[in-house]
Amino acid sequence: MEHDASDAAEARYELVISVDARRSGQYGDAEKPRMRERIYRILDTAFAQAGVDRRALYTGDRGDGVLMAVPGRIAVTRLLGLWMVEVHESLREENSSLRVPLGLRIAMHVGPVRHDSNGINGRAVDLACRLADADVGRRLLDAEGADLVLVVSGSLYHDVVSAGGKFILPERFAPAELDLKEGEFTGWFHLPGRARPDFSRLAPQGPAEGVEGSGSSGDGPLPEGSGGKGGGPRPVDAEGRDDGPARYVAGGDLSVNRDNVYHQPVHIGRTVDSDRRKG
């Protein structure tokens, strides 16, 4: 896509797509080129099958993923529907011959995007990247044994997904509130080819466990499962109300509180040996 200098100051409403590979940090230098080739082959095949000319899109390489901006003249429903189906089928075909399957996290959001000679920028771009990086997506892939998870922003869900369409099944999306660097957002998660995600199946993750990727968490205490990355899931219903327990991790000691009642033994402070106390 070509843009002249005057375009840099003008924001265009476009669909932003962020694609990230699961556990990319575990790939060695010799394996990463093959991983990247697979990602691009999957995306290119899906674009061709969906009848979308990739030359009409902005594409930026991210090392372990791809960042794309889709111009408004291409229907968002085509990307949410047919293109996602083709991505899933192409990914399954690639994984059929791999001992360790490739996993992908894909995020979508529509908003103002600015183009310049170095790429794209804007809050919409930042949000799409944060959604793809959210820890919930990683944990869903592991808990469900899936190879692909899609997350869309709340605005995209309500404006487009909720109306349904060809290959778009709103009833198979589940919302979760996320603590992102920019604040709290609702992401709607979908596992192509599977039932509506069940967040109750996600295993707890303590603060000591490392998580791949660049930092995207905000300052201050994080809910359990955040691992310092994009926040853990707090399930919400279709109207956005909190529908799950509040869990917090502080200094490695976990206390679970719901409706102002603690549901497990509570310890405040450190436990020291009795002999040490006497000394």
N, C-alpha and C positions, 0 to 999 in steps of 0.2 A: 504494500500500500504506500502511495506517495503522498506527502503532505508538504505544502509550502510553509515558509516561516510564519505567515499570518495565522495558520491553523493552530499554532501552539497555544495561543491565548483563547481559543474557542473550545468549549467543552461539547462533546457530542454524546448523546445517550446511546450507549452500546452495551451489548452483553459481554461481560468479562468472564473468561473461563480459566481457572487455574488447575493444572494437572500435576500431581506429585506422586512419586513412587514410594511405596512402603519400604521402610527400613533401608533407605538408599545408602546410609552411612556404613552398612555392613557389606556393601559391594567393594571388592578390591579394585585397584587401578586397572587390572586386566579385564575385569568383569563389567565395569561401568560402561565402556563403549557399546558392548552388546546389549546391556539394559536400555541404553538410550536409543539404540537402533530399533528395539522392540517397541518402545513407546511411540516413536514417530511412525513406525509401520502400522501400528494399531490405529493411531489417529488418522493417518492418511487414508487407510482402507475404509474407515468409518465415514470420512468426509466424502469419499468417492461413492460409496454405497448410498449415502443420504442425499446425493446430488448437490453438495455444497462445494464450491470452488475455493480451495484453501488459499489461493492467491488473492482472494478478496478480503482475507482476514489479516490482522496484524498478528504475527507470531514472534514471541521472544523466548529464547532458550534460557532455562534456569539450571542447567547442569543435571539435576535429578528430576526435571519436570519441564513443563511448557506453560507459558502464559499467553493467552490469546484474547483479542478483542474482535467482536463480530459486529459489522456495521448494521445499522437499523433496517436496511433493505432486505436482510435475510431474516426470515421469521424465527423468533425465539422458540416457538413450539417445535420447529424442525430439529433444533439442537437438543431440546429437552426430551423429545420423543424419539424419532427415528435414529438420530445420530447417537444417542445414548444406547439404544438397542444394538446398533452396529459396533459401538465401542466394546460393549460387553461380549458380543459374539466373537469379535476379533481377539479380545483378550483371552477368552476361553480357548480359542484355537492355538494361540501362542503358548499358553500354559500347559496344553496337553502333552507337550514334548519336554517340559522342564521339570527337573527334580524339585527345585524350589520355585513355586509359582510366583509370578510377578503380581504385585498388588498395587492398585491405583486408587488415589483419592481425588475426586473431581469436585470443584466448587464452582457455582455460578451466581452471578449477581448483575443486575442491570443498573446503570447509573452514569453520571457524567464522566467522560474519559477525555483526557487531553493527549494529543499526539505531538511529538517533536522529533528532532533528528536522532534522538537517543532511545526512543521507545514510547511508552505510554505511562501516564501517571494520573493520580487523582484518588480521592477517598474510595471510590468504587473499586479501583484496582487493589487498594490496600485491603478492603474488606473481603474481596474474593480470595486473596492470598491467605488471610487470617482464617477464613472458614475452611479452606483446604488443609490448613495446618492444625486445626482443632484436634485435641486429643481424643474426642469422642469418635471421630472417624477411624482413627487407628484402632481403638479398642473394639469398635463394632466389627472391623475386619477380622480381628483375632477371635472374638467371642463367637461369631457366626461362621467362622471358617470360610469367609467370602473373599473374593478377589477384587471387588469393586464396590466403592461407596460413593454416592452422590450427595452433596449437601447444597441446598439453595438458601438464599437469604429469605427473611420473612416477607419482604416486599415482593420478591419474585414469586414466592409461593402463593401469596394472596392475589396478586395481579394476574398470574398466568397458570400456575400449576393447579390451583384449586378449581379452575374451570374445566380441567381435564382436556382430553383431546386424543389424537391418534398416538398410541403407545405412552400416554401420560396418565398415570393412575394416582390421583391425589390421596386415595385411601391407603396407599402403601408408603406414604411419607409420615414420619413422626417428628414432632418438634422437641427441641431441647434448648434451654437457655445456656449461653456460653459467656464466660468472662473473657473478653478479648482485650487487647491493649487499648483499644479506643473506647471501651465500655462494655455494657451488657447488650448482647444481641441474641435473637432467636434464630437458630438454624434448623432447617427441615431436612432430615436425613432419609435416604432411600437406598436400599440394597437391590439393584436390578435383578429381576428374576426370583426375588424372594418376598416373603411376607413383610408386613410393617415391622420395622425394627423394634426390638424389646430391650429398652435400656436397663431393665432389672437384671439382665443376664451379664451385664458388664462387671468384670471383676474389679474390686477396689484396687487402687494404686496409691501407694504411700509416697511421701515426699522424697524418700531417699532413692527411688528408682529413677534412672536417667531416661530421657525421652529424646529421640532424634530430632533434628531440625534446628532452625534458627529460633531465637527467643521471641515469643509473642505475647507473653503474659504481662499483666499489669503489676503494679506494686501492691503490697499489703497481703493479708491472709487470703489463701485460695481455697475453694471447696475441695473436698476429697476427690482424688482422681485427676486433678489438674496436672500434677507432676510439673508445675511451672510452665505448662504449655497450653495456652488457649482455653484453659478452664475445663472442668469436668462437666458431665451432663446434669442438669436439673430438669427432669421431664416436666413439660407443661402441656396443658390440654389445648384443644383447637382454638380457644379464646385467649391463649397465652397465660393462663393461670398456673401457678406453681402446683404441681401434682405429685411431688416426691418428697422424701425426707431431706432435712437439712443436715449435712455432714461437714464437719470441719476438722482439719488436721493442724495441730499446734505442737511444735517441738517434738514430733514423733509419737505423741500420745493421742489416741483417737477417742473422742467422746461423741456419741450419737444422741441428738436431741430432736424430738418431734413433739409438737403441741406442748412445749415447755416441760416435757417429761423425758428424763434420761432413760434409755432403753438398754443400758449395759453398765457395768461397774464404772465409776468415775474416779479418776485419780488426779489430784491437783498438786503439782510440785514433784520433787524427786523423792524416791525411796532410798534410804541409806541403811547400811548395815548397823545393827544395834550396838555392836562392839565399837564401831567408829563413833556412834553418838555418845557413848560413855566416855570415850577418850577425848 
